Amino acid sequence: MTTMADVARRAGVSVATVSHVLNGTRPVRPSTRAAVLGAIDELGYTHNTLARSLVTSRTRSIGLAVSAISNPYFTEILQGVEAGALAAGYSLLIADPHDDPRHERTVVQLLHERRVDGVIVAPSAEPAEMVEYLARRAVPAVFLDRLVGDAHDQVCAENTGPVRQLVEHLADLGHTRIGLVAGLPGLSTTTERVEDYREGLGARGLPFVPALLAGGNSEAAGAQAATRQLLAAAEPPTALITANNAMTIGALRALRELGRAVPHDIALACFDDFSWAELFTPRLTAIAQPSKDIGATAVRLLLERLAEPDRPPRTLRLPCTFVHRTSCGCPEPAPAGRPAAPQAARPAAQERNRTP
């Protein structure tokens, strides 16, 4: 069996240098690194990470607990976490807590028992058991997307401002009855986006109407039912905001079933952009979250926590982007040299708003 000493002899360096190349524990000159990697390839050497973990008490692995991995938003977060982990020489163990508080605690315990160096978790709406487990065992952890107090490192999108921006945009188009399909109660993202919605209404002098707010539980089926509920009201909304991409799908299903055309019958804007938003007709106006950056930042925070266990916890919020398309009722941008198409949705919305 090829050993690290064999690699060192072939590369003409010390065993310590080979170790630094493999483990990233010290900068090595590019030419030396190339020689070591060439020797590894030539000799077919495989680094024994298990043996190293017994010596260092580190496995160079990270546990990731994220629900709804099939959701494009969390898929992009996963890509960011994986890229950040691989760049730092860490492997990734992934589990889905299904947004179930009890299962969440079990999943985190299982990851910990597999001796990961730390965990990255998107907390459920009731994370107390999981948080207590991490604190009692001093497990290095970073929370992403949803915030839990201020005792741990956390990273999320900026939730205070983007929904308000959507509300103000729709109000400026003439809408005075703007509905919101909100997420799962108890999540920080839900609380902040509802507060932001109310602030947006206030900024445009519009009253908060409880009947225009419905809970979609952060998933498509819930949003489908919530949208039906909103449109069945005596005074239904003329514009609708959905608070995540899964709920956007549910809202669109309900609108199709009810025969409501977007944006002629009702304007639509959503929190969470996704790759096929451009393919809808009309194209979806959305708030894009920096999902890959959130994942990569979570890895960075965890590695910094591992390097400095006693440093104060930090909460980082990354800025979102307003992606202006046409589902809100704005006209399609004209090709260069051609005038924009006339905007039909705004007068229709204004007329509906004047209806007693």
Secondary structure, DSSP 8 states (H G I E B T S, - for coil): ---HHHHHHHHTS-HHHHHHHHHT-S---HHHHHHHHHHHHHHT----HHHHHHHHS---EEEEE-S-TTSHHHHHHHHHHHHHHHHTT-EEEEE--TT-HHHHHHHHHHHHHTT-SEEEE---S--HHHHHHHHHTT--EEEESS--TTSSEEEEE--SSHHHHHHHHHHHTT-S-EEEEE--TT-HHHHHHHHHHHHHHHHTT----GGGEEE-TTSHHHHHHHHHHHHTSSS--SEEEESSHHHHHHHHHHHHHTT--TTTT-EEEEES--TTGGGSSS--EEEE--HHHHHHHHHHHHHHHHH-TTS---EEEE--EEE--STTS------TTS------HHHHHHHHHH--
